[in-house]
């Protein structure tokens, strides 16, 4: 996910994206804990995507 793609979205779409990413992050953490996750790099990528969404929301002046 690129920041330029995120900047084109509305605030409501960004909030929905943030919620989906947080749910995905939780799911990945559960999978890692139960040794079902084979590619642990996905957790890092998800965490960075969350940071990108939060950054774009901050640029638009929305508190998260």
LUMTIMAR-180779 format. One line per field, with one value per residue (C-alpha): residue number from 1; residue in three letters; x, y, z. Coordinates in steps of 0.5 Angstrom, whole numbers, plus 500, padded with zeros to 3 digits. Example, Ala and Ser with C-alpha at 12.3 -4.5 7.8 and 13.67 -1.06 7.14 Angstrom:
num: c(1_2)
residuo: c(ALA_SER)
east: c(525_527)
north: c(491_498)
up: c(516_514)
END
This chain:
num: c(1_2_3_4_5_6_7_8_9_10_11_12_13_14_15_16_17_18_19_20_21_22_23_24_25_26_27_28_29_30_31_32_33_34_35_36_37_38_39_40_41_42_43_44_45_46_47_48_49_50_51_52_53_54_55_56_57_58_59_60_61_62_63_64)
residuo: c(UNK_UNK_UNK_UNK_UNK_UNK_UNK_UNK_UNK_UNK_UNK_UNK_UNK_UNK_UNK_UNK_UNK_UNK_UNK_UNK_UNK_UNK_UNK_UNK_UNK_UNK_UNK_UNK_UNK_UNK_UNK_UNK_UNK_UNK_UNK_UNK_UNK_UNK_UNK_UNK_UNK_UNK_UNK_UNK_UNK_UNK_UNK_UNK_UNK_UNK_UNK_UNK_UNK_UNK_UNK_UNK_UNK_UNK_UNK_UNK_UNK_UNK_UNK_UNK)
east: c(500_503_502_500_494_492_492_487_482_477_477_472_475_482_479_476_482_486_480_481_489_488_484_489_495_491_490_497_499_495_497_504_503_500_506_501_504_510_512_513_515_507_507_512_509_502_505_508_501_498_503_502_495_496_500_496_490_494_496_489_488_484_486_486)
north: c(500_507_513_517_511_513_521_520_516_520_520_515_510_511_510_503_501_503_498_493_493_493_487_484_485_482_476_475_476_470_466_467_465_459_457_458_463_462_468_473_479_480_483_488_490_491_495_500_500_502_507_510_510_514_519_521_522_526_530_531_534_528_525_518)
up: c(500_498_501_495_495_502_501_495_500_504_512_513_508_512_518_516_513_520_523_518_519_526_526_521_526_532_527_525_533_535_529_531_538_536_531_525_522_517_514_520_516_514_522_520_514_517_523_518_514_520_521_514_515_522_518_513_518_522_515_514_521_524_531_531)
END
